[in-house]
């Protein structure tokens, strides 16, 4: 069995199996079983969702760490948002990354899907930044 050791700072938030946890002190924890978790800057708050790529990330985030009831609808929403983004972009690489992200999410590898969608967020920021 593999063990994952995480060191978190005071005030950090971690979502573990759908439950938010705020750390009151600097902590070191060990996860000894498979768990769905995100922490720190990985977590996108609802008030930060202000672009199409962030909408995709948020839907995938919910599919990953949301409650069992939220996961299925979040995955459907992510699929819709990915299709909309693919239709709007001219980048073949962005389309390929989004296809891979959706395949990962369908295979219940949402953590990998989130990593791929962060690439799309960076791509979007670069494109929008160059247009301003």
PyMOL CGO cylinders between C-alpha atoms (Angstrom):
from pymol import cmd
from pymol.cgo import CYLINDER

trace = [
    CYLINDER, 0.00, 0.00, 0.00, 1.40, 3.40, -0.93, 0.3, 1, 1, 1, 1, 1, 1,
    CYLINDER, 1.40, 3.40, -0.93, 1.21, 6.33, 1.44, 0.3, 1, 1, 1, 1, 1, 1,
    CYLINDER, 1.21, 6.33, 1.44, 0.85, 9.95, 0.35, 0.3, 1, 1, 1, 1, 1, 1,
    CYLINDER, 0.85, 9.95, 0.35, 2.26, 12.53, 2.74, 0.3, 1, 1, 1, 1, 1, 1,
    CYLINDER, 2.26, 12.53, 2.74, 0.94, 16.09, 2.53, 0.3, 1, 1, 1, 1, 1, 1,
    CYLINDER, 0.94, 16.09, 2.53, 2.19, 19.10, 4.41, 0.3, 1, 1, 1, 1, 1, 1,
    CYLINDER, 2.19, 19.10, 4.41, -0.36, 21.86, 4.81, 0.3, 1, 1, 1, 1, 1, 1,
    CYLINDER, -0.36, 21.86, 4.81, -0.01, 25.34, 6.21, 0.3, 1, 1, 1, 1, 1, 1,
    CYLINDER, -0.01, 25.34, 6.21, -2.19, 27.00, 8.79, 0.3, 1, 1, 1, 1, 1, 1,
    CYLINDER, -2.19, 27.00, 8.79, -5.35, 28.23, 7.09, 0.3, 1, 1, 1, 1, 1, 1,
    CYLINDER, -5.35, 28.23, 7.09, -5.04, 25.87, 4.12, 0.3, 1, 1, 1, 1, 1, 1,
    CYLINDER, -5.04, 25.87, 4.12, -8.22, 24.20, 2.94, 0.3, 1, 1, 1, 1, 1, 1,
    CYLINDER, -8.22, 24.20, 2.94, -8.39, 20.65, 1.73, 0.3, 1, 1, 1, 1, 1, 1,
    CYLINDER, -8.39, 20.65, 1.73, -11.42, 18.89, 0.32, 0.3, 1, 1, 1, 1, 1, 1,
    CYLINDER, -11.42, 18.89, 0.32, -11.31, 15.21, 1.14, 0.3, 1, 1, 1, 1, 1, 1,
    CYLINDER, -11.31, 15.21, 1.14, -14.00, 12.90, -0.25, 0.3, 1, 1, 1, 1, 1, 1,
    CYLINDER, -14.00, 12.90, -0.25, -16.32, 15.90, -0.61, 0.3, 1, 1, 1, 1, 1, 1,
    CYLINDER, -16.32, 15.90, -0.61, -15.75, 17.34, 2.88, 0.3, 1, 1, 1, 1, 1, 1,
    CYLINDER, -15.75, 17.34, 2.88, -13.91, 20.67, 3.23, 0.3, 1, 1, 1, 1, 1, 1,
    CYLINDER, -13.91, 20.67, 3.23, -11.28, 20.72, 5.97, 0.3, 1, 1, 1, 1, 1, 1,
    CYLINDER, -11.28, 20.72, 5.97, -9.54, 23.91, 7.16, 0.3, 1, 1, 1, 1, 1, 1,
    CYLINDER, -9.54, 23.91, 7.16, -6.24, 23.46, 8.97, 0.3, 1, 1, 1, 1, 1, 1,
    CYLINDER, -6.24, 23.46, 8.97, -5.89, 25.54, 12.13, 0.3, 1, 1, 1, 1, 1, 1,
    CYLINDER, -5.89, 25.54, 12.13, -2.20, 24.76, 12.47, 0.3, 1, 1, 1, 1, 1, 1,
    CYLINDER, -2.20, 24.76, 12.47, 0.57, 23.64, 10.17, 0.3, 1, 1, 1, 1, 1, 1,
    CYLINDER, 0.57, 23.64, 10.17, -0.06, 19.94, 9.68, 0.3, 1, 1, 1, 1, 1, 1,
    CYLINDER, -0.06, 19.94, 9.68, 1.45, 16.90, 8.11, 0.3, 1, 1, 1, 1, 1, 1,
    CYLINDER, 1.45, 16.90, 8.11, -0.99, 14.19, 7.16, 0.3, 1, 1, 1, 1, 1, 1,
    CYLINDER, -0.99, 14.19, 7.16, -0.65, 10.78, 5.60, 0.3, 1, 1, 1, 1, 1, 1,
    CYLINDER, -0.65, 10.78, 5.60, -3.30, 9.34, 3.33, 0.3, 1, 1, 1, 1, 1, 1,
    CYLINDER, -3.30, 9.34, 3.33, -3.06, 5.57, 3.49, 0.3, 1, 1, 1, 1, 1, 1,
    CYLINDER, -3.06, 5.57, 3.49, -6.06, 4.74, 1.32, 0.3, 1, 1, 1, 1, 1, 1,
    CYLINDER, -6.06, 4.74, 1.32, -7.41, 5.96, -2.01, 0.3, 1, 1, 1, 1, 1, 1,
    CYLINDER, -7.41, 5.96, -2.01, -9.20, 9.26, -1.52, 0.3, 1, 1, 1, 1, 1, 1,
    CYLINDER, -9.20, 9.26, -1.52, -10.53, 12.08, -3.67, 0.3, 1, 1, 1, 1, 1, 1,
    CYLINDER, -10.53, 12.08, -3.67, -8.80, 15.23, -2.49, 0.3, 1, 1, 1, 1, 1, 1,
    CYLINDER, -8.80, 15.23, -2.49, -7.66, 18.69, -3.54, 0.3, 1, 1, 1, 1, 1, 1,
    CYLINDER, -7.66, 18.69, -3.54, -6.02, 21.42, -1.54, 0.3, 1, 1, 1, 1, 1, 1,
    CYLINDER, -6.02, 21.42, -1.54, -4.71, 24.95, -1.70, 0.3, 1, 1, 1, 1, 1, 1,
    CYLINDER, -4.71, 24.95, -1.70, -4.49, 26.60, -5.09, 0.3, 1, 1, 1, 1, 1, 1,
    CYLINDER, -4.49, 26.60, -5.09, -5.88, 23.52, -6.84, 0.3, 1, 1, 1, 1, 1, 1,
    CYLINDER, -5.88, 23.52, -6.84, -9.35, 24.40, -5.56, 0.3, 1, 1, 1, 1, 1, 1,
    CYLINDER, -9.35, 24.40, -5.56, -11.27, 26.86, -7.72, 0.3, 1, 1, 1, 1, 1, 1,
    CYLINDER, -11.27, 26.86, -7.72, -13.91, 28.77, -5.77, 0.3, 1, 1, 1, 1, 1, 1,
    CYLINDER, -13.91, 28.77, -5.77, -17.28, 29.49, -7.43, 0.3, 1, 1, 1, 1, 1, 1,
    CYLINDER, -17.28, 29.49, -7.43, -16.61, 33.25, -7.40, 0.3, 1, 1, 1, 1, 1, 1,
    CYLINDER, -16.61, 33.25, -7.40, -13.44, 32.67, -9.48, 0.3, 1, 1, 1, 1, 1, 1,
    CYLINDER, -13.44, 32.67, -9.48, -15.31, 30.96, -12.34, 0.3, 1, 1, 1, 1, 1, 1,
    CYLINDER, -15.31, 30.96, -12.34, -15.31, 33.78, -14.89, 0.3, 1, 1, 1, 1, 1, 1,
    CYLINDER, -15.31, 33.78, -14.89, -14.11, 32.22, -18.16, 0.3, 1, 1, 1, 1, 1, 1,
    CYLINDER, -14.11, 32.22, -18.16, -15.12, 29.20, -20.25, 0.3, 1, 1, 1, 1, 1, 1,
    CYLINDER, -15.12, 29.20, -20.25, -11.94, 27.27, -19.32, 0.3, 1, 1, 1, 1, 1, 1,
    CYLINDER, -11.94, 27.27, -19.32, -12.56, 27.90, -15.64, 0.3, 1, 1, 1, 1, 1, 1,
    CYLINDER, -12.56, 27.90, -15.64, -16.13, 26.67, -16.06, 0.3, 1, 1, 1, 1, 1, 1,
    CYLINDER, -16.13, 26.67, -16.06, -14.72, 23.40, -17.44, 0.3, 1, 1, 1, 1, 1, 1,
    CYLINDER, -14.72, 23.40, -17.44, -12.24, 23.14, -14.56, 0.3, 1, 1, 1, 1, 1, 1,
    CYLINDER, -12.24, 23.14, -14.56, -14.95, 23.80, -11.98, 0.3, 1, 1, 1, 1, 1, 1,
    CYLINDER, -14.95, 23.80, -11.98, -17.25, 21.15, -13.48, 0.3, 1, 1, 1, 1, 1, 1,
    CYLINDER, -17.25, 21.15, -13.48, -14.39, 18.62, -13.47, 0.3, 1, 1, 1, 1, 1, 1,
    CYLINDER, -14.39, 18.62, -13.47, -13.49, 19.65, -9.92, 0.3, 1, 1, 1, 1, 1, 1,
    CYLINDER, -13.49, 19.65, -9.92, -17.06, 18.95, -8.84, 0.3, 1, 1, 1, 1, 1, 1,
    CYLINDER, -17.06, 18.95, -8.84, -17.00, 15.62, -10.68, 0.3, 1, 1, 1, 1, 1, 1,
    CYLINDER, -17.00, 15.62, -10.68, -13.85, 14.78, -8.73, 0.3, 1, 1, 1, 1, 1, 1,
    CYLINDER, -13.85, 14.78, -8.73, -14.49, 16.01, -5.18, 0.3, 1, 1, 1, 1, 1, 1,
    CYLINDER, -14.49, 16.01, -5.18, -18.23, 16.60, -5.15, 0.3, 1, 1, 1, 1, 1, 1,
    CYLINDER, -18.23, 16.60, -5.15, -20.71, 14.39, -3.40, 0.3, 1, 1, 1, 1, 1, 1,
    CYLINDER, -20.71, 14.39, -3.40, -21.76, 11.18, -5.09, 0.3, 1, 1, 1, 1, 1, 1,
    CYLINDER, -21.76, 11.18, -5.09, -24.98, 12.89, -6.19, 0.3, 1, 1, 1, 1, 1, 1,
    CYLINDER, -24.98, 12.89, -6.19, -23.09, 15.85, -7.72, 0.3, 1, 1, 1, 1, 1, 1,
    CYLINDER, -23.09, 15.85, -7.72, -20.51, 13.85, -9.67, 0.3, 1, 1, 1, 1, 1, 1,
    CYLINDER, -20.51, 13.85, -9.67, -22.69, 12.54, -12.49, 0.3, 1, 1, 1, 1, 1, 1,
    CYLINDER, -22.69, 12.54, -12.49, -24.32, 15.88, -13.30, 0.3, 1, 1, 1, 1, 1, 1,
    CYLINDER, -24.32, 15.88, -13.30, -20.95, 17.65, -13.05, 0.3, 1, 1, 1, 1, 1, 1,
    CYLINDER, -20.95, 17.65, -13.05, -19.44, 15.23, -15.56, 0.3, 1, 1, 1, 1, 1, 1,
    CYLINDER, -19.44, 15.23, -15.56, -22.35, 15.86, -17.95, 0.3, 1, 1, 1, 1, 1, 1,
    CYLINDER, -22.35, 15.86, -17.95, -21.86, 19.62, -17.51, 0.3, 1, 1, 1, 1, 1, 1,
    CYLINDER, -21.86, 19.62, -17.51, -18.11, 19.26, -18.17, 0.3, 1, 1, 1, 1, 1, 1,
    CYLINDER, -18.11, 19.26, -18.17, -18.87, 17.35, -21.37, 0.3, 1, 1, 1, 1, 1, 1,
    CYLINDER, -18.87, 17.35, -21.37, -21.20, 20.14, -22.56, 0.3, 1, 1, 1, 1, 1, 1,
    CYLINDER, -21.20, 20.14, -22.56, -18.70, 22.88, -21.70, 0.3, 1, 1, 1, 1, 1, 1,
    CYLINDER, -18.70, 22.88, -21.70, -15.85, 21.03, -23.40, 0.3, 1, 1, 1, 1, 1, 1,
    CYLINDER, -15.85, 21.03, -23.40, -17.90, 20.66, -26.61, 0.3, 1, 1, 1, 1, 1, 1,
    CYLINDER, -17.90, 20.66, -26.61, -18.73, 24.39, -26.54, 0.3, 1, 1, 1, 1, 1, 1,
    CYLINDER, -18.73, 24.39, -26.54, -15.08, 25.31, -25.99, 0.3, 1, 1, 1, 1, 1, 1,
    CYLINDER, -15.08, 25.31, -25.99, -13.94, 22.99, -28.79, 0.3, 1, 1, 1, 1, 1, 1,
    CYLINDER, -13.94, 22.99, -28.79, -16.41, 24.61, -31.20, 0.3, 1, 1, 1, 1, 1, 1,
    CYLINDER, -16.41, 24.61, -31.20, -15.21, 28.09, -30.26, 0.3, 1, 1, 1, 1, 1, 1,
    CYLINDER, -15.21, 28.09, -30.26, -11.45, 27.52, -30.38, 0.3, 1, 1, 1, 1, 1, 1,
    CYLINDER, -11.45, 27.52, -30.38, -9.23, 27.47, -33.45, 0.3, 1, 1, 1, 1, 1, 1,
    CYLINDER, -9.23, 27.47, -33.45, -6.48, 25.56, -31.64, 0.3, 1, 1, 1, 1, 1, 1,
    CYLINDER, -6.48, 25.56, -31.64, -6.16, 21.88, -32.61, 0.3, 1, 1, 1, 1, 1, 1,
    CYLINDER, -6.16, 21.88, -32.61, -3.92, 21.33, -29.56, 0.3, 1, 1, 1, 1, 1, 1,
    CYLINDER, -3.92, 21.33, -29.56, -6.58, 22.74, -27.22, 0.3, 1, 1, 1, 1, 1, 1,
    CYLINDER, -6.58, 22.74, -27.22, -9.17, 20.42, -28.78, 0.3, 1, 1, 1, 1, 1, 1,
    CYLINDER, -9.17, 20.42, -28.78, -6.85, 17.43, -28.33, 0.3, 1, 1, 1, 1, 1, 1,
    CYLINDER, -6.85, 17.43, -28.33, -6.15, 18.32, -24.68, 0.3, 1, 1, 1, 1, 1, 1,
    CYLINDER, -6.15, 18.32, -24.68, -9.88, 18.71, -24.00, 0.3, 1, 1, 1, 1, 1, 1,
    CYLINDER, -9.88, 18.71, -24.00, -10.61, 15.34, -25.62, 0.3, 1, 1, 1, 1, 1, 1,
    CYLINDER, -10.61, 15.34, -25.62, -7.98, 13.73, -23.39, 0.3, 1, 1, 1, 1, 1, 1,
    CYLINDER, -7.98, 13.73, -23.39, -9.37, 15.51, -20.32, 0.3, 1, 1, 1, 1, 1, 1,
    CYLINDER, -9.37, 15.51, -20.32, -12.87, 14.24, -21.07, 0.3, 1, 1, 1, 1, 1, 1,
    CYLINDER, -12.87, 14.24, -21.07, -11.62, 10.68, -21.60, 0.3, 1, 1, 1, 1, 1, 1,
    CYLINDER, -11.62, 10.68, -21.60, -9.77, 10.83, -18.26, 0.3, 1, 1, 1, 1, 1, 1,
    CYLINDER, -9.77, 10.83, -18.26, -12.90, 12.10, -16.50, 0.3, 1, 1, 1, 1, 1, 1,
    CYLINDER, -12.90, 12.10, -16.50, -15.02, 9.34, -18.06, 0.3, 1, 1, 1, 1, 1, 1,
    CYLINDER, -15.02, 9.34, -18.06, -12.46, 6.80, -16.80, 0.3, 1, 1, 1, 1, 1, 1,
    CYLINDER, -12.46, 6.80, -16.80, -12.81, 8.28, -13.27, 0.3, 1, 1, 1, 1, 1, 1,
    CYLINDER, -12.81, 8.28, -13.27, -9.33, 9.80, -13.47, 0.3, 1, 1, 1, 1, 1, 1,
    CYLINDER, -9.33, 9.80, -13.47, -10.58, 13.31, -12.73, 0.3, 1, 1, 1, 1, 1, 1,
    CYLINDER, -10.58, 13.31, -12.73, -7.31, 14.37, -11.12, 0.3, 1, 1, 1, 1, 1, 1,
    CYLINDER, -7.31, 14.37, -11.12, -5.56, 13.90, -14.48, 0.3, 1, 1, 1, 1, 1, 1,
    CYLINDER, -5.56, 13.90, -14.48, -8.49, 15.63, -16.22, 0.3, 1, 1, 1, 1, 1, 1,
    CYLINDER, -8.49, 15.63, -16.22, -8.01, 18.60, -13.89, 0.3, 1, 1, 1, 1, 1, 1,
    CYLINDER, -8.01, 18.60, -13.89, -4.30, 18.78, -14.73, 0.3, 1, 1, 1, 1, 1, 1,
    CYLINDER, -4.30, 18.78, -14.73, -5.16, 18.86, -18.43, 0.3, 1, 1, 1, 1, 1, 1,
    CYLINDER, -5.16, 18.86, -18.43, -7.85, 21.50, -17.93, 0.3, 1, 1, 1, 1, 1, 1,
    CYLINDER, -7.85, 21.50, -17.93, -5.34, 23.72, -16.09, 0.3, 1, 1, 1, 1, 1, 1,
    CYLINDER, -5.34, 23.72, -16.09, -3.36, 23.69, -19.35, 0.3, 1, 1, 1, 1, 1, 1,
    CYLINDER, -3.36, 23.69, -19.35, -6.48, 24.95, -21.12, 0.3, 1, 1, 1, 1, 1, 1,
    CYLINDER, -6.48, 24.95, -21.12, -6.87, 27.69, -18.49, 0.3, 1, 1, 1, 1, 1, 1,
    CYLINDER, -6.87, 27.69, -18.49, -3.27, 28.81, -19.17, 0.3, 1, 1, 1, 1, 1, 1,
    CYLINDER, -3.27, 28.81, -19.17, -3.91, 28.68, -22.93, 0.3, 1, 1, 1, 1, 1, 1,
    CYLINDER, -3.91, 28.68, -22.93, -7.07, 30.74, -22.54, 0.3, 1, 1, 1, 1, 1, 1,
    CYLINDER, -7.07, 30.74, -22.54, -5.26, 33.31, -20.37, 0.3, 1, 1, 1, 1, 1, 1,
    CYLINDER, -5.26, 33.31, -20.37, -2.51, 33.63, -22.97, 0.3, 1, 1, 1, 1, 1, 1,
    CYLINDER, -2.51, 33.63, -22.97, -5.00, 34.07, -25.82, 0.3, 1, 1, 1, 1, 1, 1,
    CYLINDER, -5.00, 34.07, -25.82, -7.18, 36.54, -23.91, 0.3, 1, 1, 1, 1, 1, 1,
    CYLINDER, -7.18, 36.54, -23.91, -4.10, 38.42, -22.72, 0.3, 1, 1, 1, 1, 1, 1,
    CYLINDER, -4.10, 38.42, -22.72, -2.86, 38.86, -26.26, 0.3, 1, 1, 1, 1, 1, 1,
    CYLINDER, -2.86, 38.86, -26.26, -6.25, 40.26, -27.33, 0.3, 1, 1, 1, 1, 1, 1,
    CYLINDER, -6.25, 40.26, -27.33, -6.34, 42.98, -24.68, 0.3, 1, 1, 1, 1, 1, 1,
]
cmd.load_cgo(trace, "trace")
